[in-house]
Every structure is written in C-alpha cells, then in structure tokens.
C-alpha cells in the first residue's frame, strides 16, 4: 500500500492537532495515528 498521507498532509495534521489540547495529548494522538498507519502499511 502506498503512503496514505504525504508530508504536506502530515504537516497539516500536526499543525491542526497542535491547535488543540496540550502538547502531551497532541504527541499521543500523532503517535497513535502513525502507529496505525505503519500497521496498515505492513498488511
């Protein structure tokens, strides 16, 4: 499977999430999203 998100989309997502909640929450969300994407890529 090709990358679901390109770098621009990831940058946008990070900025979007950074506007909400504390940094710890944002980091946690990003980690969760990236681990989900990695699992999907491996299939």
Secondary structure in CASP SS format (residue, H / E / C, confidence):
PFRMAT SS
TARGET T0000
AUTHOR 0000-0000-0000
METHOD secondary structure of the structure
MODEL  1
X C 1.00
X C 1.00
X C 1.00
X C 1.00
X C 1.00
X C 1.00
X H 1.00
X H 1.00
X H 1.00
X H 1.00
X H 1.00
X H 1.00
X H 1.00
X H 1.00
X H 1.00
X H 1.00
X H 1.00
X H 1.00
X C 1.00
X C 1.00
X C 1.00
X C 1.00
X H 1.00
X H 1.00
X H 1.00
X H 1.00
X H 1.00
X H 1.00
X H 1.00
X H 1.00
X H 1.00
X H 1.00
X H 1.00
X H 1.00
X H 1.00
X H 1.00
X H 1.00
X H 1.00
X H 1.00
X H 1.00
X H 1.00
X H 1.00
X C 1.00
END
